Amino acid sequence: MTAPILYIVVPCYNEEAVLGESSKQFLAVLYDMIAKNIISDGSKILFVNDGSKDKTWPIILELSKKDRHFSGLCLSKNRGHQNALLAGLMAAKNYADITISIDSDLQDDINAVYEMVEKYKNEGCEIVFGVRSKRDNDSFFKRFSAHSFYRLMKAMGVDIVFDHADYRLLSKKALEALAEYEEVNIFLRGLVCDLGYKTANVYYERNERFAGKSKYPLRRMLSFAFQGISSFSISPIRMITALGFLMSILSLPATLYALTSLVIGRAMAGWTSLLISIWFIGGVQLLSIGLIGEYIGKIYIETKHRPKYIISEKTNLD
């Protein structure tokens, strides 16, 4: 097999504090792989600026001027991590044989790319997942919330690789298949697993963030989880149906109790239970309506067919 062209796709949002170091480490690995004929000299590192408010894009422009192996895309506004990553992958699809997506914060071990490419070349894997072997550097709350996220996704029927974020290799074949998915509400961790091609896992140790702040606090993690669940599963709606059935069953003894109290003249005794029932059922109804409304809202957004991202500038891409 001839050496494949590799594009390392790096989504960036306000990453000026880390880009200097991450670009050095990424480029060192790229040069080493080229020297060993693991990948072609036409390989590149593609930074995707997701509407950053700092100097991220000027730094990317400067890097592309210094070395032809650096290239960049600039989105017209902040579109979110998943859309920025997709923009980079779809741009790289036209030039690369394989892509590897990785965040710029240096938490994911860049040296794992050697084994990823080996899995592609020697084992014929179209998709290779980078999986964290442990989370010793994370706080207890971070580990708990992350593991809860993966367990919740699995429980809701979403096919997802445990402890895998967005550090993965995708072949050109896999990218072309991914391009067939046209939904606006994208969840790449689920979409990639849905492709069905031969996969493999590469395990690595998670590092501490080199600089800057995490882009996934608890609020965004919960939003991300619901995005994944609602994009790939209707289990929440089925749970509402099951809850409605259960409440209907429970209403039978409550009805008998109310009628008995009325017959024997103790109707006032049921005031507390009636009040609790009204509040409880009212809360369940509002929650159910809200959840169904979220799904309807997604349908509304999908029917508009608005672009997932708009590229305003690009540099040194081909």
N, C-alpha and C positions, 0 to 999 in steps of 0.2 A: 504494500500500500504506500502510495506517495504521501509525503508529509502534508497533512490537511492545513487549511487556512483557519486559524482560530481568532475569533473576536471575543475579547473579554468585555462584557457589558456591565457598566457601573452606574446605576442611578444615583444622582446627587441632589440633595436639598440642603442648602446652607452648610456646606462642608469645607469652607475655606481653611478651617483650622487643621484639617486632616489630609487634604489633597496633596500637599507637598510630600508628605511621608508615604502615603499610600501609592502615589504615582511612581515613586522610586522603587518600592517593593514589587509592584506589579510589573514594571518594566524590566527589573532584574530577572524575574522569573521568565518573562517573555523572551528575553535575549538568550537565557540559558537553554530554553527549550528549542529555540531556533538553532543555536550552536550545536546542539545534540541531534539535530534533524528530526526532532519529535514533531515539530510544526513548521509550516512554511514561513519564509521571510516576509510574506505578505500579510502576516497576522498583525492585529492591532488591539489597542485598548480603547474602547469606545465609552467616553463619559457622557451621560445624559443629564443635562441641567434641568431640573424640574421646577422652573420658575423661582430659583433662589433669590433671596433679597440681599445677599452679601456678595462677595467677590468671586463666587464659585465659577461663573462663566468666564470672566476675564482670566482667571488662572488656567482654565481649560484651553482657552485660545492661546495663551502663552506656551503651554505645554505642547500644543500641536505645531507651533512654530519651531520649537527646539528639536523635536524628534518626529519623524514621519510615522512612527508607530503609535502616536497618540492621535485620536480624532474625537470629535464632539458633536452632540446634538443639543440644541436649546429649544425647549418647549415654550410656547407663547405665554403660558401662565402655569401656576402650580396645578397639576392634574392628579397628584397622589402617586405614591411609590409604585403601585401595580401598573398604572398607565404609563409612567415614565419607563419602567422596565420593559413593558411591551413595546413601546416606541423604539427602544434600542434594539430589541430582538428582531423586530420587523425590518429595521434598517439594515442590520447585520445580515439578515437572511439573504440579501441580494449579492453579498460578497463572500461570506464565510461558509466553510464546510461544517464547522462546529462553532457553537458559542458557549461561553461559560458566564453566567451572571453571578455577581458578587457585590456586596455593599462596600462602600468606601471607608467604613470605620475601622477596618483591620481586625474586627472580631472573628471573622472567618479566616481560617488558615489558608493563605494563597498557595502554599506548597501542596495542598491536596489536589491541585489541578493536574499534577503529573499522573497520579493514579486515575483521575477521571478520564484523561485522554487515553491512557493505557486500556481502560475498560472499553472505550469506544473502538480503538484500533484492533485490539487483540480478542475481544469477546463479542464484538458486534452490537454493543449496547447503544441504542439510539438516545437514551436518557440515563444520566447518572446523577443521583442525588447526593449532595453533601449533607451528612447527618452528624450532629453533634454527639460525641461519645459521652460527654459529661458536662455539667453546668456548675463546676466548683466555684467559678468566679462570680456567679450570680447570687444575689441576696435570696434569703428564704422566700420572701414574697414573690420575687421574680420567677424563681423556680416553680413555686406553687401555682402562680397564675398561668405560666407557660404550659405546664403539664395539664392543668385544668382545661386550657384552651384545646389541646389536642384530644383529650378524652371526651370533651363535649362534642367536638367535631365528629369523632368516631361514633359516639352514641347517637348522633343525629343522622348517621348514614353517609357522611361525607368521606370519600376515599382520599386519605391524606397520609403522608409518611411522617411518623412520630419523630419529633425533634429535628425536622427539616424545615428550613425557612425558604429562602429563594436562592440559595447557593447550589447551582446545578449545571450540568452540561446538557445541551440539546443539539442534536445533529440537524443538518439541513432538512432531512426528511421529516423530523419531528416539528421543526419550525414551520414548514409548509403545511403540515396538518393543523398546527396551532392557529395558523392564519385563517383557517376555515371557520373558526369560532367567531361569530359576529356580535355576540352580546356586548352591551355597554357596561354592565355591572360585572366586571371580571374579577376572578379569584384564581390566580395562576397556579397556586399550590394544588388546587382541585382540578383545574383544566389539564395540567400536565399529566396528572395521574389518570385522567380520563382518556388520554390518547391511545393507550393500550400497547405501545411498543415495548420492546425488551428493555428492562431497566436493571440498574445495579446501584448499590449504596457504597459510598466511600465515607469512612468515619474519621473525624478530626476533633481536636480539643478546641473548645471555644475560648478565645482570648478576651481580655478586657478591652473596652472601647479606647482607642488611642487618644481621641480628643472629641470635644463637642458633646452634645446631649443626645439621648436616645429619641428617635422619632416615633417610638411606640410606647407611650405611657399607658396606664390602665384604661383610660377612657377610649383611646384609639384601638387598644387591643380588643376591648369588648365590641367596638364598632366593626372591627375587622372580622371577629368571630361571627357576628351576625351576618355580615356580608357573605362570608363563606357558606354559612348554613342556608341562608335564604336563596343563594345562587345554585345550590346543589341538592337541596332537600326540602320536601314538603312535610317533614315530620312535625314541625310546630303546629301546622294546621290540623294534622291528624291527632295531635295531642289535645287540641281544643275540642275536636269531635269526641274523643274519649272522655274528656272532662265533662262535656255536656251530657253524655250518656250516663256518667257516674252521678252527676247532680240530679238527673231525672230519676234514677233509682233511689237516691237518698231522699228525694222529695216525697216518696210514697209514705214512709213512716212519719215524716213531718206532717203530712196531710192528715193521716189517721190521728195523730196527737192533737192537732188543731180541732178536728171534728169531735173527738172525745171530750176535749175541754169545753167545747160549746154545749154539748148535750148535758154534761153534768154541772154546768153553771160555773166553770172555772176559766172562762175565756181570758180574763185578765192575766192569768198566770203565764200565758204564752207570749206576753209582750216582749220579754227579753230575747227569747229565741227568735221571734219574728223580726225584731230589729237587727239582730246579728245576721239572720238569713238574708235580709234585704241588702245590708252592707256588703256581705260576702259575695252574693250573686251579682250585685251591681258592679263590684270590683272586677269579678271574673269576666263579665260582659264587656266592660270597658277595655280590659286587657286584650280580650279576644278580638274586639273590633279594631284596636290599634295594631295588633299583629297582622291581621288580614289586610289592614290598610297599608302596611309596609310592603306586602307582596303586590298589592294593586299599584302602589307607587312605583315599584320596580317595573311593572308592566308598562306603566305610563311613560317612564323614561326610555324603555327599550323601543317603544313604538315611534319615538321621535327620530331615531337613527342619527343622533348627533355624533360627531367624531369624538373618539376617546381622547385624542390629543391633537394639537396643531404644532408643527415644527416651524419655528420662526427663523432659526439659523442653523447652519451646520458647517463643520470645518474638517478638512482633511479626511473625509469619510472613505473614498474609494482609492 
